């Protein structure tokens, strides 16, 4: 366990563990945090994991930890690392089990007063229409060539099948289709788990939330995103479900078998890796991309289901019901990107594990409609407090490979939360605040209690204070559908 005295304070909200802290470190480890957040961060092994990441062959500049950092598998959750394509490696622990767990936000012109009388009915119908829970399948069954199409083309194939609008694709990272995907490199076991899970929410911290825009910080940028105070948004947080989890499991096992061939000395067995440009590395990269496409298709189909619910309930009552996609970002993914390193443009493999992209205004990978303001950055909080919409900055591009945190970050394990918090009491407390909660499991609800997470306002204060993103809007929950 590290102590605060082991950290050098570089500037407000930025700390560093120097390269000479441990002889196997190739680069320093940098942590974005406030004094308050450091107290929680130092209670687990996440900073040791960030140091371990700093030993990766080919790692560039820094091993990075975002303010929501907590202990994960191999990498900390909230960890970012970029590796050289020729001399560097790729690590499944740097992406995570839930490949392309991510978030999308939809906005509506419905006002709070218009939707309020129908919120309970909407919450009930969303809970019925969007399956949630461990292993829970949905109405869409895709096998064989049909499943391979989802793995190859992601959200684009979902739109082709009638799930959503063509213009949605303009507002998804990678257009919702990672073109390096190779379904043939996804195992049959993984595919079997994914046959009936497109259009499903899953469990754990995944959720579907109807929200109110409580506060606008940047009115000009908010206008460009179509956001107004007391407007309504819908946030969808889920990933690649069992297919992604199995893909990670399969390649971890495969890489362990290959470890003797590469003579790598791992600081932690969970930090298994192979050279990025090796046959094994490229095979995993293409399978990960296929699982990422599955996740984008999943969120696209859920978007379609949510729109149907809004239309079915609100149209007969003469209330506006359109929902337009603002943006969709991935949280657990590796991407080949170009960044400036030591004054030169360089292509690197950027691992973001529990971290999200935050590219600045003018970047060619941002949809044209947002190029003047910067990429929308979506940071969900817990179900009892708030979430945020921000935009990326040039400082993020130069200091963190265009990355920020992905949420609030846990401070309490799921087991401890279940021991300390009663799901029925939590549900009653949240509903007393006017938040409709729908979940099939009270113990699952307790696992995701607000007390189990860092303060989202403090986390976003660090992100904004460090100059990695600009705050645009704060969203608060009105109705929450949770996986169990």
Rosetta blueprint (number, residue, H / E / L):
1 X L
2 X L
3 X L
4 X H
5 X H
6 X H
7 X L
8 X E
9 X E
10 X E
11 X E
12 X L
13 X L
14 X E
15 X E
16 X E
17 X E
18 X L
19 X H
20 X H
21 X H
22 X L
23 X L
24 X L
25 X L
26 X L
27 X L
28 X E
29 X E
30 X E
31 X E
32 X E
33 X L
34 X L
35 X H
36 X H
37 X H
38 X H
39 X H
40 X H
41 X H
42 X L
43 X L
44 X L
45 X L
46 X H
47 X H
48 X H
49 X H
50 X H
51 X H
52 X H
53 X H
54 X L
55 X L
56 X L
57 X L
58 X L
59 X E
60 X L
61 X L
62 X E
63 X E
64 X E
65 X E
66 X E
67 X E
68 X E
69 X E
70 X E
71 X L
72 X L
73 X L
74 X L
75 X L
76 X L
77 X E
78 X E
79 X E
80 X E
81 X E
82 X E
83 X E
84 X E
85 X L
86 X L
87 X L
88 X L
89 X E
90 X E
91 X L
92 X H
93 X H
94 X H
95 X L
96 X L
97 X L
98 X L
99 X L
100 X L
101 X L
102 X E
103 X E
104 X E
105 X E
106 X E
107 X E
108 X E
109 X E
110 X E
111 X E
112 X H
113 X H
114 X H
115 X H
116 X H
117 X L
118 X L
119 X H
120 X H
121 X H
122 X H
123 X H
124 X H
125 X H
126 X H
127 X H
128 X H
129 X H
130 X L
131 X L
132 X L
133 X L
134 X L
135 X L
136 X L
137 X L
138 X L
139 X L
140 X L
141 X L
142 X L
143 X L
144 X H
145 X H
146 X H
147 X H
148 X H
149 X H
150 X H
151 X H
152 X H
153 X H
154 X L
155 X H
156 X H
157 X H
158 X H
159 X H
160 X H
161 X L
162 X L
163 X L
164 X L
165 X L
166 X H
167 X H
168 X H
169 X H
170 X H
171 X H
172 X E
173 X H
174 X H
175 X H
176 X H
177 X L
178 X L
179 X L
180 X L
181 X L
182 X L
183 X H
184 X H
185 X H
186 X L
187 X L
188 X H
189 X H
190 X H
191 X H
192 X H
193 X H
194 X H
195 X L
196 X L
197 X L
198 X L
199 X L
200 X L
201 X L
202 X L
203 X L
204 X L
205 X L
206 X L
207 X E
208 X E
209 X E
210 X E
211 X E
212 X E
213 X E
214 X E
215 X E
216 X E
217 X L
218 X L
219 X H
220 X H
221 X H
222 X H
223 X H
224 X H
225 X H
226 X L
227 X L
228 X L
229 X L
230 X L
231 X E
232 X E
233 X E
234 X E
235 X E
236 X E
237 X E
238 X E
239 X L
240 X L
241 X H
242 X H
243 X H
244 X H
245 X H
246 X H
247 X H
248 X H
249 X H
250 X H
251 X H
252 X H
253 X H
254 X H
255 X H
256 X H
257 X H
258 X H
259 X H
260 X H
261 X H
262 X H
263 X L
264 X L
265 X L
266 X L
267 X L
268 X L
269 X H
270 X H
271 X H
272 X L
273 X L
274 X E
275 X E
276 X L
277 X L
278 X L
279 X H
280 X H
281 X H
282 X H
283 X H
284 X H
285 X H
286 X H
287 X H
288 X H
289 X H
290 X H
291 X H
292 X H
293 X H
294 X H
295 X H
296 X H
297 X H
298 X H
299 X H
300 X H
301 X H
302 X H
303 X H
304 X H
305 X H
306 X H
307 X H
308 X H
309 X H
310 X H
311 X H
312 X H
313 X H
314 X H
315 X H
316 X H
317 X H
318 X L
319 X L
320 X L
321 X L
322 X L
323 X L
324 X E
325 X E
326 X E
327 X E
328 X E
329 X E
330 X E
331 X L
332 X E
333 X E
334 X E
335 X E
336 X E
337 X E
338 X E
339 X E
340 X E
341 X E
342 X L
343 X L
344 X E
345 X E
346 X E
347 X E
348 X E
349 X E
350 X E
351 X E
352 X E
353 X E
354 X L
355 X E
356 X E
357 X E
358 X L
359 X L
360 X L
361 X L
362 X L
363 X L
364 X L
365 X L
366 X L
367 X L
368 X H
369 X H
370 X H
371 X L
372 X L
373 X L
374 X L
375 X L
376 X E
377 X E
378 X E
379 X E
380 X L
381 X L
382 X L
383 X L
384 X L
385 X L
386 X L
387 X E
388 X E
389 X E
390 X E
391 X E
392 X E
393 X L
394 X H
395 X H
396 X H
397 X H
398 X H
399 X H
400 X L
401 X L
402 X L
403 X E
404 X E
405 X E
406 X L
407 X L
408 X L
409 X L
410 X E
411 X L
412 X L
413 X L
414 X H
415 X H
416 X H
417 X H
418 X H
419 X H
420 X H
421 X L
422 X L
423 X H
424 X H
425 X H
426 X H
427 X H
428 X H
429 X H
430 X H
431 X H
432 X H
433 X L
434 X L
435 X L
436 X E
437 X E
438 X E
439 X L
440 X L
441 X L
442 X H
443 X H
444 X H
445 X H
446 X H
447 X H
448 X L
449 X L
450 X H
451 X H
452 X H
453 X E
454 X L
455 X L
456 X H
457 X H
458 X H
459 X H
460 X H
461 X H
462 X H
463 X H
464 X H
465 X H
466 X L
467 X L
468 X L
469 X E
470 X E
471 X E
472 X E
473 X E
474 X E
475 X E
476 X E
477 X E
478 X E
479 X E
480 X E
481 X E
482 X E
483 X L
484 X L
